């Protein structure tokens, strides 16, 4: 998300950071470059104009020109204006009502609405400890009803059945009654999506909204549609009292224009962003954290929260005790660590939240991907339990068998064993004392192109 914009803005602002003094001329030049970067990111023109005007007024005034570090002051100012543009504060779901809290989901077909219903249910269940019931009032697409039922079964939430012959209002009202009788905290109602906005669609969803009076009416929109996403959200907002927006498919959106325009134009907060296809790939929208990501400052807070939520603490403590006792770190331990990385969204997701990653050359970024992790896990899975415990016994014939079993080649097996041997040596250093920071300093975390993670 935002990779193109982040690259452009990071480059523009980096040129300023070395300058001891800012002049009106180089501020104007920088603002021109920022303006072009935002327009190329498909940010709405009125939003860009207002954004630049705000920065210009403060940058050419006392705030930046008389600063001891003017370059840094301007970067701080751009960050602040980005945060204001996206909403300043994180808007959480309002569930303060007599249960069940009713959430109505609206959006066009293809926006990922039904999947987002399941993702939001999972988020409520896992992070807010809420019981959830979902139902589909999409009587035009029986496949959508079936899809939601399947997803509900996968994540273990209540599904209220519906059919194409029923009236959407009747479906919603019956689902709410069922939730009341089962003392369920939240009801999420999926509605019909169309390929485009039409009068029939708007009349139906208005009727549904009036009948059930939801506490939250969320508009789900595909961020990759850029300006169309903003225009569609505006049209829905004029017909329905929207309380918030969920941007989907942001992991595939290199520009980010919708995220930067939608709040300013509709006045409605972005409450969540979809960051992938997995059921847990939905995160609350924090304007300050997103602004930091755009400017290449990383997002350590989100990374820490993901680690807290996904890392198996019992396994981590068991491994730490094992290493401290001087026991050997084996390939089963290595595989467990890879699975923990996968639970946090994979190496690509982790790296994207680290400070300074935006400054890596594109060739280096292209080499940081999760394919190698999948390959490594496949190779380890193709080994016997004895081979995973004692990798030293893996000879030529065993390597051929492992390569065939994992769909790789002997070179890939050799590469893994070499990486593992390095990891094993580092774990021995850790067990001899010096703690985690000593281990991190010794890690060969160099990226292609010379970049290095700043440990210690």
C-alpha positions, 0 to 999 in steps of 0.5 A: 500500500502507498508504495509509489507515493511513499517512494516519491515523497521519501525521495523528495523530503530526503533531498531537504533533510541535508539542507541547513537552511530553507528558502522560499524558492526550495520550499516551492520546489519541494511543494511542487514535487509533493503536489505531483506525487499526490496527483500521480497517486490519484488523490483528488485535485481539491484535496491536493490543492488544500493540502499544499496550501496548508503546508505552504502557509506554515512552511513559509511562515515562522514555523519552518523558516526559523527552525534550527533543523528546517528540513526535519521541520518540514518533514514533520509538517508534511506528516502532521498534514497527512494525519489531518487529511486522513482524520487525525484520530482513529475512529473505532466502532460504536458498540455502545447500545443495548445488545445486539449492536447492529452493523449494516454493510453497504457497497458495490459488487466486487468490493470484497463486501462479503469477505469483509463481513467475515473479517470484521466478525473475526476481528470482533471475536478475537480482539473485542471478545464479542459474539457475532451473528451474520446474515445475508440480505443479498437476495439477488446472488444466492452464491453470496449467501452460500459464501457467507455461510461457508466463511461463518463456519470457518471462523466459528460464528453464528450464521442466520440462513436466508433465501433468494425468495425472502424480503431483505427487511424480513431477513434482517429483522428475523436475524436480529430476533435470533441474536436477541434470543441467543444473547449475541453481542453483534449482528452484521448484515450483508446487503446486495451489491450492484455493478453500479449505483442505481435507484432500485438499489438505493431504495432497497438499502434505505428501506432496510436501514429505516427498518433496523436502525443500525448503530453502524452503517459501513461502506465497503469500497475497493481502494484500487478504484481510486477516484471512483472509490471516492465518488461512490462513497460520496453517492452512498453517503448522500443516500444513507447516513454512513458512519464509516468506511472500510477500504479493501484491497489496500495491499494491492493499491500502490497509489493510495489516492482513495485513502488520502481523499475519501475522508476529506471529500465525504467527511466520513472516517475510514475505520478499517483497511483490508490488507490481504486475502486471509481472514485476519487481514483487516486492521483498524485505520490509524491515520498517524501510523499510515502517515508514518508508513507513507513517509518511510518512518515505519509502523512499529506500533502495529508490528508490536500489536501483531506480535502480541496477537499472533505469536504463540507465547508458550512456544516462544518461552519454551524455545527461550528456555531450551536455548538458555539450557544450551540445548540445540536449536533444530529444524523443527524450531526453525519451522516454528519460527517461520510459522510465527512470521506467517501469522504476522502477515509474512516477511513482506508485511513485517518489513513494510512496517520497519523504519527506513524500508522505503529507502531500499532500492526497488531491486532489493524490495523485489527480493524481499518476499514470502516465496522463500519462506514457503519453499523453506517450510516445504523442504523441512516438511519433506524431512523425517523427524530424525533429519529435522532433529539432527540435520548433520545426517542429511547426506547426498541421497537424503538431499535428493529425496528431500528435494523431490518431496518438496518440489525443489532442487538440491541447491535449494536444500543446500541453501536452507541447510547453510542458512540454518547452520548460521542461525544455529551458531547465533542461537549458541551465542545467545545461550552463552550470554549477552541476551537478545541484543547481542543476538540481533547484532550478529544477525546477517540481516543485510538486504540486497543493495546494501541495506541493513536492519538497524539492530543495536 
